Amino acid sequence: YSFCTLLTPPPIQNMDTFALINVAVCLLLFSLTEAARVTVKVPGSANRVTVDGDFCYVCGGSKGVTIIDMTVPGGPQIVGNYSKYYAHRIVIRDKKAFLAAGDDGFVLLDASDPLNLSFLAQWKIANSFVTGVDSSNGLAYVADYNKGLYVFEMVKLPGQPMKLAEQFKDVFLTALNDVTAKGSKFCVASSALIGSPVYNSSFGLLGRAGPSKEVIFDQNDNILSIESTWGGFEIYTSSEKPTRLYTTTYAKPTSVTQRQTLAFVGTTSAGLCYYTIRTPSATSRLSCLPMEATPLSVSVGEATGYFAVALGSKGVHFLDIETATAEPTYIPTISPTAAPTTVPSNSTAEPTATPTISPTAAPTAVPTATPTISPTAAPTAVPSNSTAEPTATPTISPTAAPTAVPSNSTAEPTATPTISPTAAPTAVPTATPTISPTAAPTAVPTATPTI
């Protein structure tokens, strides 16, 4: 799939060697082969997916976490399952699996061997339901739907108790659905009408984005959000007083992930849609890929280029991205209808072919005899096909220049002209005239001109 458009050319620094008129910009998204589109059934329902390296981790509720190897030659295959705890969401950071385990709280697993996840620690309190987890700068961020946001220091040894670093809880921090962290910033997805709070660990609350059920940071630290009230895909700044940069309700978005400068949005009625988010305020939808069910979650591997799409009871749908880039490719297209805005003043190169000079105005009349050029006014037109020779030396007025130049003259100059690309001569030549291709001469030779 690719997207091309015509854009204004980039700034040109050296017109001596480079002249662009139009630029075609092609954005190569990805190419898919039907054979690479594989759906894998998993125990229970595929509710959430996370791709890390060669493996896909699928949250199946009471069926736990299913691990799928995406590099098996015959296609992605299930290679493991960890079903000791309820699996709502999972993220992988630094060979550790952070599991939002619903009623089972927050569970930290060792994922150094993806085929054999092993227990490290658990945090659980009464009447809690952990919906989201993330990790950054050695801290674990845990969103509890009922209890608020908890921040824990990372445990290093199996069985070591969780150490609570901070708790964020107030009357507005309720109905928490997810949390995302990047560097010192973190955002909590909340369905509360007051919106989703955005924090900086050094400065506290920065402000609030809109109500949401899922949030992630993009590569520029903007917040990509799935709105929870009316269903929409939104982009916010993560600076103080977050500002909404973009919103759309197209096909009722359900989930989001991002890769480079592209956002991939699962939708209720259009499958998997992808957007260019290079300039968030100018975000645009490029296309959509139909799915056999509503994408509940989507994840993409940075290294392998695999997409995993959670389709609920249908399983996990895998898309093999053969080529992926979000960088524009500039393809120069020389337009025959426009000329460069600047012409080099010291070019010594000779043209490789006889140039055709296009007249700027059509002649208004063609004389049937030898033209007599008035010394007080310039002719209004020059014949484009005259072959007659003047019978007398014409006197050309130095105060005006011809308004058009013939484009198909067959006459040969009697001397090699010197072409000046920048301006017409300011003095009257006493020998062979100097012809300027870019402007009419301001003075006229006193000798017989060569036409």
N, C-alpha and C positions, 0 to 999 in steps of 0.2 A: 504494500500500500504506500502510495506517495502522494505528496501534495505540492503543487507548483503554482507560482504566481509571479507576476511582474512587479518589481519594486523599483523605487528610485535608486540609481546606482550609488555605490558607496563613494565617499570623497576620493578624488583622483589627485595624487600628489605630483605626478610627472606626466604632463601631457605630451612630452617629446616622444615617449615610448608607449603610452597607453591612452586609448581613446574609447571609452564605453558610452554607448547611447542608451541602450536598454539592458537591463539585467534580469535574467530569469532565475528565480530563487526556488530551488527544489528542496523540500523537506522529506527525506526518506524516513519513513516511520518504521515499518517492518514488513517482511514478506513471510507468508505462511504457506505451508504445503498441507493439503488435506490429509495426507498420510500421517502428518505430525500432530494432528488434532486427535487426542486420545482422552477418553473419559474413564476414570478408575473409580469403581464402587468401593466405599469404605464402610466399616461397621457404624451403624447408627446413621446420623445425618452429617454431611459436611457443612458445618456452620461457619468456621473461620479457617483460613489458611495462612501460613507463613513460609516463604521460601528462603532458605539459607544454604548457600553453596549448592551442592548436588541434591539436597534433600528438601522435601516438602513436609511440613508438620500440619496435620489436619485435626482441628478440634471437633469432636463428635459428641459433646455433652457427656452423658453417663457412660458412653463407650470409651471415654478417654482420648488420648492423643495417638493418632495413626501416623507412622513415618513411611514416606514413599521415596524411593530412590528414583530420580528422574533421568539417570544416565544409563540404565539397563538397555542393552542393544535392542531388545524386543519391544521397548516402550516402558514408561514408568510403571514400577511395581511396588506393592506393599512389602516392606522389609522389617517392620517392627510395630509394636503397639504398647503404650503405657496407659493402663486403665485403672490405676489405683485411686485416682482422684477424678472428680468431675472436670471437664475441659471446656472452658468458655472462650478464652483467648490465650494465645501464646506468642511470645517474641523470643528471639535468640540473640544474645549479646555475649561476645567473648567466651564462647563455648559453654554458656549457661543458658538454660531454658527458664523463662519467667512465665509461670502459668497462673492465669486468673481462673481460679477453680470454683467460682460461685460460692455455694454453701461451705465448701471445703477451704475457703480462704485463699491465701496466697501461698503457692508452693514453688520453691526454687529447686531446679534439677541440674545435675551435671550432664551436659550435652557434648562432652569431648568425644564420646562414641555415640553417634546418632542412632545406631542400631540397638543400643542398650542405655537408655536414659536411667540415671540413678538419682536417688533422693539426697538432697542436701539439707533443706530446712523447710519449715512450714509456719505460717502465722494464721491464726484463726481466732475469732471472737464470736460471741453469741449474737444472733440475729443479723449477721452480716452476709453480704453477697458481693463477692469481688468480681467486678466486670471488666477491668482493664489493668494492664501492667506495662511498664517500660523501664528502661535503665539508662543512666547517663552519669558520667563522672563518678563511678563507684557507688552510686545510690540507686535504690529500687523505688519506683513510684507506683503506688497501689491505689486504684480507685475502687471504693466500696460504694455501691449504689445507695445504701442506707446511712453509712457512717461517715462519709467524707473521704478525704485524701490523706494517705499515710506515706511517709518517706522513711525507708530503712537503709541502714548501712549494710554493705555486702558481707555475707558470711564467707569464710574461707575454708572451713572444715565441715565435713558431714556431721549433722546433729547439733551444730553450734546454734544457740538460740538467736532469733532475729533481734537486732538492736534498733529500736525506734529512734530515728533521728529527729523527726518533726511530724506533727499532725496538723492538717488544715481542716478546720471544721467550723462552720458558722451556719446561720439559718438559711443562707442563700446557696451554700454548697451542698446541694441535694440532687437526687436523681442522676447520679453519675453513671455514664455509660462507657467511658474510655479515658485513657490518658496517653499523652505522647511527650517525650522529652528529647531535647537536643542541646548539648552543651549546658549552659546555666539556665536555659528556658524550659518551661513545661506548661502544657495546656491541658485542662480537664474538660472532656466533653460532657456537657450537662443538658438534660432536657428541660430544665427550669427556664421559664420565660425570661428571667433576668439574664440568661446567657451563659456561655462557657468561659470561666476565668482563665487568664493568661498570667503566668508568674515568671519572675526572674528570681533565682535563688538568693541573689545578693540584695535585691531592692523590693522584693515582695510583689504584691498584686500590681500588674501593669494596666489591666483593664479587662474587658470581656468581649469575646466574639459572640455570635448568635447561638441560640440553642442548637445542640448537635448530638448526634449519636455516635459519630466517629471523627477523629481528628488525627492528622499527621503533619509533620513539618516537611516542606520541600527543601531543595538544595540551597535556596536563598533565605531560609528561615521564615518564609511565609507559611501560614496555616491553611491547609486544605481541609475542608469540613463538609460533612454530610448533615444538612439541616434536619432537625428531628420533628419540627412542627408541621411544616407544609411540604417537606421533601425537596431538597435542592442541593446543588453542588456550589460551594462558596469558597472564596479565597480572601483571607484577612492578613494584614500585616501583624507582626508579633512585637512591634515596638510599643512604646507607651501609648495608651488609648488606641487599641487595635482598630484599624479602619478596614471596612469591607471594600475589596478591589474588584470583585466579580461575583456574579450570582446567576444561576440558571436553574430552571425547573424541568428542563427537557427530559422527557421519558421517566421522570421521577427517580432520581439517583438513589442508590442503596449502599454503595461502598466506594472506596477510593484508594488508589495507591499512585506512586509516581516513580518515574525513572528519567534521570537527566532533566530535560525541560518539557517532558510530556506527563500529563496526568491521565490515568486510566480509571474510568468511572463505571461501575456496574449500575445498570438501570432496570427498572421494572418491565419496560416494554420495548427497549431497543437493544438489549444485550449489553456488550462491553463497548463503551464509547471512549474515544481518546481525544484529548484536547492539547493544544500547544499553550504552554504557560510561560514561555520565555519572558514575555512582558505581561504580568498578571492582569493589569487593567485592560489589556487588549486580548485576553484569552479567547480562543475560538475553537469550536468543535470541528474536528477534521473528518471523522467518519465513525461508524459503529459496526460492530461485528455481532451478528445475531447469535443467541445462545438458546439452548433447548429448555432452559429454566432461568429464573431470576438469579443473577449473581449476588450471593449474600456476602461475599468477601473476595478480594482479588489481591494477589501478591506477585511480585516479579523479582527474579534473581539478578543482581547486578553483574555477577560473573558469568553465569550460565546462559542468561537470556531466556530462561523459561518463564512462561506465565502459568500461574495456577489460579483457577477460578472455582470457588466453592459454590456448588449448585444444589445444596440441600440434599434431599433424598436421591438426586440423580448422581451424586458423587462429586469428584473433582475433575474438572476439565483442564487439560494441559495444552498449551500452544507453544510450539517451538519457533522461536524468533531466529530466523536465519541471518538477518541483518538488522542491526538496530543502531540508530544515531539520531540525535536531535539537532545536529549542527547543520546550518544551511550551506548549500553548495552554490557558489556563484558561477553562472554560466554566461559568458559574454555573448550578447546578440547584437550585431552591428545593424543599426537601422538605416535604410537607404533614404529615409525621409528627413533626417536631421543631420546637422553638421556639428563638429566639435565646437565648443564655445571658445576655445583658445587654439591658436596656431603657433607653432614654434617659430621664433624670430631668427634663429641661427641654424636652421636645418640645412645640411648640405646633401642630403640624400636625393637621388633622382627617382622619379616615379617609374614603376615597372611597366606601366601601360599608359597610353595617352589618356589623360583625364577628359571626361565629358563635362563641360561647364553648363549647368542648367540655368536658363534665363529666369530672371525673377519676374518678368512681365512679358506678355506676348506682344509682338510688334503690332502697331495699330494700322500700318499700311506698308505696302511693298512698292517702292518706286519702279516705274516701267522704263525709266531712263537713268542716265548717270545722275546721281543725286548732287544737288548743290547745297552745301552746308553753310548756313547763315553764320556770319561772324558774331551775331548778337544773341543767338539762342541755340541751344543744343537740339538736335533732331529728337523727335518723340519716339522713334523706333529705328532699329537697324535691320535691314533685310536679312533673313536667315538663310536664303538660298540664292542670293545674287551672285552671278559669276562675271558680271560686267566690270571692266577696268575703268577707272576715272580718266576722263580725257583731259582734265586739267588738275592742277594742284589745288586741292581744297584748302580753304582756310578754316581752321577749327577754332571755335571760340574758347578762350581759356577760362571763361566764367562758368561754364556748365559742362557736365559730362553726359555721355549717352545714358539713357535710362535702361537699356537692355543690351545684352551681349548675345550674339547668335550662338546657338548650341550645335549647329551642324555645318559650320563653315568649312569649305573644302580647300580654302586657300592656305598655302604654306608660308610661314614667315620667312623672310629673306635672311634673317639672322637669328641666331639662338637667343631667345629672350631670357633675361634674368628675372626669376620669380621671387618677389619679396613678399613674404607671408604676413607681414604685420601692418603695413600702411603704404599708401601711394607716395611717390616722390614729391618733395616739396619744391623742388627746383625744376626748371625746364631743361630737359636734356638736349644737347646739340648733336647727338648722334642717334644710334638706334634706341628707341624708347624702351623704358623699363615698364613692363606690364605687371600690375598687381592683381592677383586673383581674388583678393578679399575686399577691395574698395576701389572706387573709381578714381582716376588720377585727378589731382587738383590743378595741374598745369598741363599744357599741351605743347608738344614739340613744334618748333618753328620750321623744321624741315619737312620734307614729304614723308608722311607716315606710311608705314607698311601695314595694310589691312589684312 
